[in-house]
Amino acid sequence: MTAESDVESTIEEPGSVGGADDGAPPESADAGAADPELDGRPLSVEVLIDDLDKVTAERDGHLDDLRRVSAEFANFRKQVDRRNSDVVQQAAAGLVVKLLPVLDACDAALDQGATDVEPIRMAMLETLKKEGLEPLDVLGAPFDPESHEAVLTEEGDGEPVVTEVLRTGYALRGRVVRPAMVKVRG
């Protein structure tokens, strides 16, 4: 006989004569010992259910904390992205504002008859337009202190209206970066 056949011969088939499959709990060596305990409390179904409820509540609390922290992190990330975008736009606006006097100089040179600066002015204006710069079209428009700077006024009836543009105003991505210097009637 081999060791495997010794092991197999000790395992009894269910329903065999010597089997203990009669539905009775197996007798243990600690049959006379006290009931098992959990944290100093007697082990019972009610105790296990109470502990399960506590663990479930703790799990739910952790899940709520995780969801809250995840939402806060997503909001933080959106806020940082928005802030970074604003910083980039402010930097671009600062550069555009610094270049506006060059456009003004080109306009003044054109007004004096120097047509040689026209290609430079157009190239610069087209490049700035690609970045979102738009000249304000204000001639004949009602006076708006947000986009117009009135330096001259003349008497007139009715609402104030822009009659002459002394310096072109510009907006960058819909936001006025320099108001137009204008003459107003009204």
C-alpha positions as CSV (number, residue, x, y, z in Angstrom):
1,M,0.0,0.0,0.0
2,T,1.1,3.5,-0.8
3,A,0.7,6.7,1.3
4,E,-2.1,7.9,-1.1
5,S,-4.1,4.7,-0.6
6,D,-3.7,5.1,3.2
7,V,-5.2,8.6,3.0
8,E,-8.0,7.5,0.8
9,S,-8.9,4.6,3.1
10,T,-9.3,7.0,6.0
11,I,-11.8,9.2,4.1
12,E,-15.3,7.8,4.4
13,E,-17.9,8.2,1.8
14,P,-21.0,10.3,2.7
15,G,-23.8,8.1,3.9
16,S,-21.5,5.3,4.9
17,V,-22.0,3.5,8.2
18,G,-19.3,5.2,10.2
19,G,-20.1,8.7,8.8
20,A,-21.1,11.6,10.9
21,D,-23.5,13.1,8.3
22,D,-26.6,12.9,10.4
23,G,-27.1,16.7,10.7
24,A,-25.8,16.8,14.3
25,P,-23.0,19.3,14.9
26,P,-19.7,17.7,15.4
27,E,-18.6,17.3,18.9
28,S,-15.6,19.4,19.8
29,A,-13.0,19.0,22.3
30,D,-14.2,22.2,24.0
31,A,-17.7,21.0,24.4
32,G,-17.7,21.9,28.0
33,A,-16.1,25.4,27.4
34,A,-18.0,28.7,27.7
35,D,-19.7,30.3,24.7
36,P,-17.3,32.1,22.3
37,E,-16.9,35.9,22.9
38,L,-16.2,38.9,20.7
39,D,-14.6,41.9,22.4
40,G,-15.8,40.6,25.8
41,R,-19.3,40.1,24.6
42,P,-20.9,36.8,24.1
43,L,-21.0,35.8,20.4
44,S,-24.5,35.9,19.0
45,V,-26.3,36.8,15.8
46,E,-27.4,40.1,17.3
47,V,-23.8,41.0,18.2
48,L,-22.6,40.1,14.7
49,I,-25.4,42.1,13.1
50,D,-24.5,45.1,15.3
51,D,-20.9,44.8,14.4
52,L,-21.8,44.5,10.7
53,D,-24.0,47.6,11.0
54,K,-21.1,49.5,12.6
55,V,-18.6,48.4,9.9
56,T,-21.1,49.2,7.2
57,A,-21.7,52.7,8.6
58,E,-17.9,53.3,8.9
59,R,-17.5,52.1,5.3
60,D,-20.3,54.5,4.1
61,G,-18.6,57.3,6.0
62,H,-15.3,56.6,4.2
63,L,-17.1,56.4,0.8
64,D,-18.8,59.8,1.5
65,D,-15.4,61.2,2.5
66,L,-13.8,59.8,-0.7
67,R,-16.6,61.3,-2.9
68,R,-16.3,64.7,-1.2
69,V,-12.5,64.8,-1.5
70,S,-12.7,63.6,-5.1
71,A,-15.2,66.4,-5.9
72,E,-13.1,69.0,-4.0
73,F,-10.0,67.8,-6.0
74,A,-11.9,68.1,-9.3
75,N,-13.1,71.6,-8.4
76,F,-9.5,72.5,-7.4
77,R,-8.2,71.2,-10.7
78,K,-10.8,73.3,-12.6
79,Q,-9.9,76.3,-10.5
80,V,-6.2,75.9,-11.2
81,D,-6.8,75.4,-14.9
82,R,-9.0,78.6,-15.0
83,R,-6.4,80.5,-13.0
84,N,-3.6,79.4,-15.4
85,S,-5.7,80.4,-18.4
86,D,-6.3,83.8,-16.8
87,V,-2.6,84.3,-16.2
88,V,-1.8,83.4,-19.8
89,Q,-4.5,85.8,-21.1
90,Q,-3.3,88.6,-18.8
91,A,0.3,88.1,-20.0
92,A,-0.9,88.2,-23.6
93,A,-3.0,91.4,-22.8
94,G,0.1,93.0,-21.3
95,L,2.1,92.3,-24.4
96,V,-0.7,93.6,-26.7
97,V,-1.0,96.8,-24.6
98,K,2.8,97.4,-24.9
99,L,2.5,97.0,-28.7
100,L,-0.4,99.4,-29.2
101,P,1.9,102.5,-29.2
102,V,3.7,100.9,-32.2
103,L,0.4,100.7,-34.0
104,D,-0.4,104.3,-33.0
105,A,3.0,105.4,-34.4
106,C,2.3,103.5,-37.7
107,D,-1.1,105.2,-37.9
108,A,0.5,108.6,-37.2
109,A,3.1,108.0,-39.9
110,L,0.3,107.0,-42.4
111,D,-1.6,110.2,-41.5
112,Q,1.6,112.2,-42.4
113,G,1.9,110.4,-45.8
114,A,4.6,107.8,-45.0
115,T,3.1,104.9,-46.9
116,D,6.2,102.7,-46.3
117,V,4.9,101.7,-42.9
118,E,1.7,100.3,-44.2
119,P,3.0,96.7,-44.7
120,I,4.5,96.7,-41.2
121,R,1.3,98.0,-39.7
122,M,-0.8,95.4,-41.5
123,A,1.4,92.5,-40.6
124,M,1.4,93.6,-37.0
125,L,-2.3,94.1,-36.9
126,E,-3.0,90.7,-38.5
127,T,-0.8,89.0,-36.1
128,L,-2.5,90.7,-33.1
129,K,-5.9,89.9,-34.6
130,K,-5.0,86.2,-34.6
131,E,-4.4,86.5,-30.9
132,G,-7.9,88.1,-30.4
133,L,-7.3,91.8,-30.8
134,E,-10.1,93.8,-32.4
135,P,-10.2,97.5,-33.1
136,L,-13.2,99.2,-31.7
137,D,-15.6,100.7,-34.3
138,V,-17.0,103.6,-32.4
139,L,-17.6,106.4,-34.9
140,G,-21.3,107.4,-34.7
141,A,-21.9,105.1,-31.8
142,P,-23.6,106.3,-28.5
143,F,-21.0,107.3,-25.9
144,D,-20.0,104.4,-23.7
145,P,-17.6,105.2,-20.8
146,E,-16.4,101.5,-20.8
147,S,-15.1,101.7,-24.3
148,H,-14.7,105.4,-25.0
149,E,-12.5,108.1,-23.4
150,A,-14.0,111.5,-24.1
151,V,-11.3,114.1,-24.4
152,L,-13.4,116.7,-26.4
153,T,-17.0,117.6,-26.3
154,E,-19.3,119.8,-28.3
155,E,-22.8,121.0,-27.6
156,G,-25.7,119.1,-29.1
157,D,-29.2,117.8,-28.4
158,G,-30.0,114.3,-27.3
159,E,-27.8,111.5,-26.1
160,P,-24.0,111.8,-26.4
161,V,-22.7,110.4,-29.7
162,V,-19.1,109.8,-30.8
163,T,-18.3,112.3,-33.7
164,E,-14.6,111.8,-34.1
165,V,-12.0,109.2,-33.1
166,L,-8.7,110.7,-32.0
167,R,-7.0,107.4,-31.1
168,T,-8.3,103.9,-32.0
169,G,-9.4,101.7,-29.1
170,Y,-8.9,98.0,-28.9
171,A,-10.5,95.0,-27.3
172,L,-8.8,91.7,-26.7
173,R,-11.1,88.6,-26.7
174,G,-14.1,90.8,-26.1
175,R,-12.5,92.8,-23.2
176,V,-11.5,96.4,-23.7
177,V,-7.8,96.8,-23.2
178,R,-7.6,100.4,-24.3
179,P,-10.7,102.7,-24.7
180,A,-10.9,104.8,-27.9
181,M,-10.0,108.4,-27.4
182,V,-13.0,110.3,-28.9
183,K,-14.8,113.6,-29.4
184,V,-18.4,113.5,-28.2
185,R,-21.4,115.6,-29.2
186,G,-24.4,115.8,-27.0
